[in-house]
Amino acid sequence: MRFSPSEPPSILLIDDNRDGLLVRRALLEEQGYRVQIATNGEEGLEIFNGAPFDVVVTDYRMPLMTGIELIRHIRAQKRATPVVLLSGVVEPLGLTEENTGANAVIAKNNTEAVNLIRSVRRLLNRMPVRKPAMSQRRAVARARAL
């Protein structure tokens, strides 16, 4: 990820429901994230194209562009950007990571806040773990033997 300890991770939050948008923004800001908001997919895509974001969180049902259409645009431009899809119809529509292109799909229900925070943290902490070179492993093994 591109953030550092002195710069908090940035999240783009997109939802046409103003109340839900403001509540989620406050929740994420309480966790220490910088949050920028958009009220529809087209506005979100314009903001996304203008600045780097560590995570995008989007609603599924929005006017002008659905969350899945937005994810397709994001994947075409910056494939590695983690995306969380929120929806009140996850179960009825069978929305999954596989059929939406999102890294996480979260139902809008009484566990949404906990699941959103958990998913964002997981996506931000996902970094490839590199094994040390053989010479470094031998040096560590020798130091432990002493």
N, C-alpha and C positions, 0 to 999 in steps of 0.2 A: 504494500500500500504506500501511498505517497505522503501520508501524514506523519508528523513527528510529535514528540511529547509536548513541544511548545505550541503546536498547531492542532487543534481538535479536528477530528474527522468531520467532513462535510456531507450532509444528506440533502438530497432533493426530494421533497415530499409533494405528491400530486394527488389532489382529490377535489371533486366538484362540490362536495358537501363542506361548506365553510366551517360549520361547527366542529365536525370531525377533524378537519384540517388543523384548526387552531388547537384542539385538545391534543392531537398527536404531536404537533410542533412543540407544545409546552412539555409533553412527556419526554421527547427526545432531547430537548434543550436541558431539561433537568438532569439528564444523563451525561451532559457535557458536550454534546454534539452541536455543530453549527448547522442550522436548518434553514433552507430556502424553500419557499412554497410556490405552488402554481395551482390554479383552479381548474385546469383542463389539460388534456394531453398535448395539444398544440403549443400552449404556453409553456408546458413542462419541457417539451422538446427544444423549444427556442432557448430556454434557460440552460438546459443541458448542453447545448451546442456552444454556449458562451463561456462556460466555466467548467473546471474539472470537479467531479463529485466522487466521493468514496463509495456511496451507496445511493440507489434510487429506490424510493418507496412509492408505489402507485396504487390507486384504486382500480378496480376492474371495470365497473360501469361508469362511464363518463360520456358527456356529449362530445361530438366532433371526432373523437378518437378513443377507442377502448384501451384499457391497460395492456391487453395483448398486442394490439397494433403499436402502441408506444414501445413495448419491449422489443418488438421486431426492428423498429427504427434504431433503438439504442444498440442492439446487437450488431446491426449493420455498420454502425459508426465506431463504437468502442466496446467490442465484444466482451472484454474482461470486467466491465463494470457490474458489480453485484446488484441485483434487482429483487425487491420484495413486492409481491402482489397481494393486495388486500381485497377481500370480497365478502359480501354477505351471502353469496350463493356458491360457496366453495363446494359443499356437498352435493346440492341438487345438480350442478353443472359438471361435477367431477373434475374440478380444476386441480391440476397437479403441476409440479415443477416440469415434468416431462412434456405436457401438452400446452404449457403456457410460455415456456422459455425463461421463467423466473427461477431465481436461486432458492426462493422460499415462497410458499403460498400460505397465507394466514386468513382464517375465517374471522369476520367481524362478529365477535361475540364477547362474553364476559371474560375470556382469557386472552383477548387480543393484545392488551397492553403488555402483559408478561411475555407473550410469544413474539411480539414486535421487538422488544428490547433484547430478548434472547437471540433472535435471528440476526439483528443488526450486529450485535457483539460477535456472534459466530462468523459472520461474513467478513467483518473487519479483521478478525484474528486469523483468518485463513491465509496462511503464508506457507509457501513451500519450505519444507525443512531440508536443508542440505547437509549431507554427511560430511564430516571433516575429511580432509585428504588422509591417505594411509599414513603419511609421515607424522601428521598431527595426532592421529590415534595412537601411534607407537609412542610418541613423546608423552602423551597423557598417561598411557599405561605404565611407562617407566617412572613417571613422577609419582604415580599412586603406589608403585612398588617400593619406593624409597621410604 
